[in-house]
Amino acid sequence: CNGGDSVLAFLSGLPTFGLQALTITAGVVDSREVLFELKTHCDSAEVCTMSTGSAFAFSPKGHLLAFFGYSDGLSPGVWAIPMDPTPHTPSMLLTDDAIGGTNQFGSVMSIDWSPSGTRLALSVITGPDPDFPWRDLKIVDVIYHFDGAAEAASTGVVRNTNPGNSFGAASSEHSPQWDPSTSGDACERLAFSQSSDAGRRMYLMDLVSESGC
């Protein structure tokens, strides 16, 4: 990014609560800026909730930063912020609004962008009970392009892995992470933890395209 500079993305409450970034040049912090402000929405009863999520992940080359949000005129979904040039404005919608089921976008608790750039792994809160929410694993097949100089991405197809079919009715998936050694479009491996009656265990899932691994 920016001719070799490094960017560190993080959540912070100062100067305003939101997704922020530090630009690091030659090992020294060069600048700090707010990429996206996280705001609250209050109803008529003054019950306030966060109007954006806090999950985010860099694309493979670091040119894009994906995050979950739906305020300031953004439709519900995972958006991408171009990291260069500035200003950093969300401009690429990577998911549709049906990710949470029943045509509603569930809150995304974590995002990991695959090494090939063609997939996102999302941990999404679903289910009817807000006090005991189910968390499902979703895979997004992203329309991704890297021309050797810049990355671009656009809305893809959301796929439900239906972990509840294998682990029981109540799904509780957490923190999916892609294996960096399986970087091809044909086959990629995903690690995630899953709670069930037997306790929480770590699993590996191979995602295979029609051409195979």
N, C-alpha and C positions, 0 to 999 in steps of 0.2 A: 504493500500500500504506500502511495506517495513516494515512489522512488526508493523503496527499501526501508522506510520507517515501519515501526511496529505499532499496532493499536491494541490496547487493552480495554475490553468492554466490561462494564460492571453496573450494578444498581447502587444508587446513593441517594441520600436525602438532602444533600447540599450541592449547589445552592437551591435546587428544587428537586423533589423526588422524581426520579426517572432513570432511564437507560442512558448511561454516560460513557465517555471514552477518553482515554489518555493516549496521546500520540507520543511515542518514545523514539528519539533520534540519537543514534550512537550511544545508547544506554542511558540517556538523560531525558526526563520528562519535558516535552517541548510545549504541549498545549493540552487543555482539558475543555470538553464541551458536552452539552446535553444533546443527545441524539434524538430522544423522544421523551416527552414529559408524561409521566403516569398520573392521571387525574382520577378524582372520585366523582361518582354520580349519586345525588341525594334525591329521594322521592319526597312526596308531600308530607310523609310522616317523619321526615328527616332521618330516614334510615339510609346510611351511606355505604356504598360498596365501591371497590376499585373498578374503574371502567376499562382498564387494560390489564393484561397479564404481565408476568415478569420472566417468561421463558424466552431465551434467545440463543442463537448459534451462528457462527461464521460459516460461510461457504468454503469449499476446499481451498481456493486461492486467496480467500480473505477479502475479496472485492465487494462482497455483499454480507449484510448482517440480517438474518431472519429473526423475527420476533412476533409474539402473539399480541394483538391489540385490536381495539374497535372504537376508539374515541377520536375526537377532532375530525369527524367526517369520514373516518375509515370504516369500511364494512367489516363485520366480524371475520377474523381469519388470521392466517400467518402472512405477514408482509416482509418484504426485503428492503433494506435501506442501502443504497449505493454508498460505499465508504470513500470513493474518490470519483469525481471532484466534490467539493463542498458547494452549497449547503447539503447536509445529509437529510434527505426528505424521503419518507416511505413512498415508493412508486411502483412496486411489483407485488401483486397479490399472488401468493403461492398456493392457497387453498380456497375451496368454496365455503359456503356457510352451513353445510350439512354435516360437519364433522362430528358433532355431538349426538347425532341421531335425531329423529323426528324433525329434521330440517332446522335444527338449532346448533349453534356452535358452542361446544362445551369448552370450559376453561382448560387451556393447555398448560400443564405443569412443567414440562421439560421438552426440549427440542434437540435433536442431533442430526446434523447434515452429513450424508454419506460421502465417502471419499470420491466417488464418481461424480457427485453433484446432482445425480438424477433422482435421489430419494431423500425424504425427510422422515425421521422416526419421531412420533409425538406421543407423549403420555397425556391423555385427555380425560378429564372428569366427566362421567356420564352417570345415568341412573336417576331415579325419581326422588331419592331422599337426600337433601342437602347436608344432613348431619352425618350420614354414612354413605358418602358418594362412592360409586364404582369408578375405577380408573382403568381405562382401556388403552391398548396399544394400537395406534393407527400408523399406517405407512402412506406417504404421499409420493406418487410418481411425478416428479417435477419435470417440466419442460426446461431443460438446462442447455446452455451453450457457452463454450469457452473458445475464443478465436485466437488464443495465444497471447492476447494482450488484456482482455477484459472479459468478465463473466456477465451473463444475463440469465434470468430465470422468469418463468411465468406459471400461471395456474395449471396444476396437474390434477390427476385423479386420486381421490382419497380412498384408501382400501382399509377395511376393518379386518384385523387379523383374527378376531373372534377368540381371544384367549379363554373366554369363559367356557367355550365348548370343550376345551381340554382340561381346564382347571376347576370347573364348577360354575355355578350360576353367578356368584359375586366375583367379579374380576378386580384385581388390585395390582396392576402392573406399575413398575417404577423405573425411571432413569434408563431409558434405552441408550445404548452406545454401539456405534458401528465399529467393526474390526477394520483397522486401517490397511491390513495386508490384503483384503479382498476388495480392491478398488475398481474392478471392472464392472461394466453394465450387466454382464451375463450372470454373475453370482456375487452376492454380498452377504456377509454374516452380521447378525445383530445379537448383542448380549442384553439381557434384561432380567430383573428379578420379578418373581411372581408369588403372591401370597395365596395359599389354599389351606384346606383342612390339615394338610401335612406340614404346614409351616411355610416360611418363605425360602425359596430356593433360586439359584441362578440358572438361567437357561440360555441356550444358543439357538438361533433361528437362521436357517439359510434361505435367502430369497433368490430364486432361480428364474431367469427369463425363459422365453420359449426356445431360445437357442441353447439353453443349458449352461453348465459351469465349464 
